[in-house]
Amino acid sequence: MIIKTESIKNKVVKRFVEHVVYLLIVFILIPLFFYFELCIVLPAVCDVWSPSYFFHLVCATFLLHNIVGNLVYGMFTNTTIKGRFLDSHGYNNWTLCAACECRRPPRAWHCNICNICILKRDHHCTFFACCVGYYNHRYFIMFTFYIFVSMLYAFYFNVQFLAQFLTWNHGLALVKFVFPLASFVIDFGKDSLYVFLVVINVIVAGFTGFLFIFHFNNILKGRIVPEMKHPKDNQYDKGWKENLVEVFGTKWYFTWISPFVQSLLPGNGIEWVNGEKFE
């Protein structure tokens, strides 16, 4: 009973922390970073109110729209078994979930943090504060993609920005990049703050770039993370195009424009038919 109680407490604490992280990302980190790029960096490398300035403002707005939009959609899109009619009669490969006390369809897994079974559960995402499954897989991929693109885009201008005032200073500039937090103690000032933000820029770019490539590769192969344990037994791979449709919907080629683009998924995350590959 004590173990069970502790387990419940841990789940509640973790869910609370994840929601705090989510709110920090939406209301603090993303606005702060875009403020730094648009109000400090961009005016320093482009003539204000010039055509190039307006062009980059439009690009930044487009990126911000997709980052925040996919983040919000990813969290609030229900991809659980809750409220869905699960009729296992006549279907094979259904399993019993002891926690939910019901039968679940293939590729559905129970999440101990969400405390419910998720349709085509890929993984639990701290950024979304929920699981990535059948109905919100698209938003997770687009979120990581646009974060990665934004970081690369910002890095290009950040290098030009730092080059305007950052000097070698007997190796102190290198120390600021390698030990950004220590530089606040050694030489606290705007220069150290800007270097710290650029270092964060590089770290986030590398992390989200890895996430996007890793998960997008899985999508092209028609598999989810739990199915990577048995790569040779991939019965849901229908070829790259059909695999993309399975995640991004029938209008998969338009979903990059905006999370508001309606693109119906071909199935319901419950019934899975093993089909032939279509290249």
ABEGO torsion letter per residue (X at the ends): XAAAAAAAAAAAAAAAAAAAAAAAAAAAAAAAAAAAAAAAAAAAABBBGBAAAAAAAAAAAAAAAAAAAAAAAAAABBABABGBBBBABGBBGBBBBAAAGBBBBBGBBBBAAAGBBBBGBABBBAAAGBBBBAAAAAAAAAAAAAAAAAAAAAAAAAAAAAAAABBAGGGAAAAAAABAAAAAAABBEAAAAAAAAAAAAAAAAAAAAAAAAAAAAAAAAGBBAAAAABAABBAABAEAAAAAAAAAEAAAAAAAABAABBBBBABAGABBBBBBBBX
